[in-house]
Each structure stands twice: as structure tokens, then as C-alpha cells.
């Protein structure tokens, strides 16, 4: 009895997705700094000091970054909570469908991922194992997928909750500091 084997092709640019988001954030912040910084440093009353304006620009930039981090982490926390509510429904780019045993049987011989290519040994025909063996594999894969998705969702909740708390603290501290700076 031979089992089908698969070759997995990894996306070489998948790990650079976060860098694209960071580049976009820094681009927007750079443009805002050029526009606002130019206004703060070159316009206004003669008695205002440029140092005070640079401090305000710094404070508003930190508040803007904190708001962006807040929005991104709230979305990630919501996604993790949805995954925790039904960890089996979390889709995987590799492997078979584990929603039901019938769906698993229907997709056992056909990989449904863009980066998976079946490898068939020459001279070996496709044989389907018995339902008892398939049921045993299904239960093992289902338990593994539930455990890994639950762990990943809890890990995401912890890390994003920490980032959310840091963003809120940074925002509150800098906003209060800006209010005292504008009064004096």
C-alpha cells in the first residue's frame, strides 16, 4: 500500500509582506513630516521657538504610529478570536479539507494548494486505503489542526494584546505631554 507524497513549494516573497507594510507606514509618516514639519518650522509667529515645534511634531508622530498599531492589532485580535471560536474552520493552504470526514475523503488524493505538487513514483498506482484507516488519519489530522490553530490563535492574542497595550500607553502619555506642551 503506497501513500501519495507531495512536494511543497514555498513562496519566496511571503516573508517580506510585513516589510511592505512597514515601508508604506514610513512613507506616509515621511510625507506627513515633510508637509507638517515645513509648516511648523517656517511659518507661524516669530516668538515661537522651532524646538517647541519639533517636540510637537515628534509627539504627534508617536500618536499617529500608536493609532496605526492600535488599528492593526485590533484586526489581528478579532481574527484570533474568530479562530479560537472554531479552530477547525481556519483554512490551511496545504493539505486536505478537515471540515467533515466526507470532505477529507473527497480531497485525499488531490492537493488543493497552489504550492503543492503531487509526486508519484514510477510504476506505482494510486490505491485508496480502507475507510477505517482513512478515519484514523482524519481524526489524527483533525486533532493536530485544532491544536496548532488554537496555539497560533492564543499566541497571536497574547502578542497583539501586548502591542495594543503598548500602543495605548504610548498614545496616552504623548497626548498628555502634547497638551501640557501647548499650554506652556
N, C-alpha and C positions, 0 to 999 in steps of 0.2 A: 504494500500500500504506500503510494508515494504522495507526498503533500506538495502543493504548489509553493514555489518560492518566488520572492519578489525582490526587485532591485529598487531602492529608494533613491530618487534624485533630489538633492537639496537645492532650494532656491538660494543662489549666491548673494542676492541683494536683500533678502529678507531681514538680515540683522541690521541693515542700515536704515530701516524705517524710522527709528527714533531719532537718528541724526537729521533726517529730512525735516522732522517736526521742530527740532531744536534750531536748525538753520532758519526756518520760517519765523520762529519766535524772535530770534536775534535780529533778523532783517526788519521786522516790524518795529522792534524796540529801537534799532538804529535809525530808522526813518523818523520815528517819533522824537528821538533825541535831537536829530538834526533840525527838525521843524520847531520843536518847543525850546530846545536849547538856544537856537538862534534868536528866538523871540525874547527869552529871558535875559540873555547876555547883551543884546544890542539895543533893545527897546526898553521903554519904561522911564521912571523918574530918575533924575541924576543922583539923588541921595541914596537910592537903594544900592546895596553892595552886591557885586556879582557872586561873592562867596555864598551869600544867603540864597541866591537863585540856584546855584549849583546844588546846594543842600536840598532845596525843594525839588529839583529835578531828580536827584537821587531817591528821595522819599517817594515821589510819585512813581518812579520806575519800579521800585521794590513793591509798591502796592499793586501795580499793573501785573507784574510777574506773579504775585501771590493770587490775584484773581484768576489768571490763566491756569495756574496749578490747581486752584480750587475747582474750576470747571472740568478740567481733565480728570481729576481724581474722583469727583462725584460720578462721572460717567463710568469710570472703572469700578467703583464700588457698587453701582447699580448692576453692572454686568456680572460681577462676582456674586451678588445676592441672587440674581436670576439663576446662575449656575448652581448655587447651593440648593435652591429650591427643587431643581431637577437635574442632578449631575449627569444622568444618562442622556439627556437631550442635548448636551453640549456636543456639537459636531466636531469631528476629527477629520483632518484632510487625508489621513491614511487609514486603511482598514475597512472592515465591513460595518454595515449598519447593525446596531445592537438594540434598536428600539423593541423589536419582538424577535422571537425565535424564527418565525417565518421569514422576516426580512433578512435575518442573518443567513438563513439557508439560501435565499434568493441571490445574495451578494457574495457568497463564499468563494466562488471561482472567478469573479470579475472585480478587480480592484476599481474603486470609484474615485481615485485620486489622480490629479494631473501629473504628479511626480512619481508615480509608481508604475513600473513596467513588469508584467509577469515574465518570469524566466522559466522556460520549460526545457527540461533535459531532453536531449535527442533520444528517440525510441521509447519515451515514457508517455503513456496515455493518461488522460485525466480520469481519475477514479474518485467517486464521491464516497466518503465514509458513511457508516450507518448513522441513523438518527440518534442513537444512544451516544455515540462518540461526538457527533455534532452538538448535541445538547450539553454534554460535558464541557466541550470547548467554549460553547456560547456562555455558559454560566461562569466559567473562569474569566473569559474576556470581559463579560459584563461587570463582574466584581472588580476587576482591575481598572476598567474605565471609570467606574463610580469612585473608587478610591483615589485615582490620580486626579480626576476632575474636582473632587471635594478638597483634596490637598491644595491644588492650584488655586481654587477659589478662596480658601482660607488664607493662603499666603498673600494673594492679591488684596484681600480685605485688610490684612494686617499692615502691609506696606503702604497701601493707598490711604488707610486711616492715619498712619503716621505722617505721610506727606500732607494730608488735609489739615491735621493739627498744626504742623509747622507753618503751612501757608496762612492759616487763620491767625496764629500768634504773630507772624511777621507783619501781616496786614494791620492788625490792631495796634501793635507797637509803633509802626511807622506812621500810621494815620494819626495817632495821638501826638506823636512827635511833630508832624507837619502842622497840626492845629496849634501847638504851642509856639512853633517857629513863625507862623503867620501872625500871631498876636503880638509878638515882641518886635 
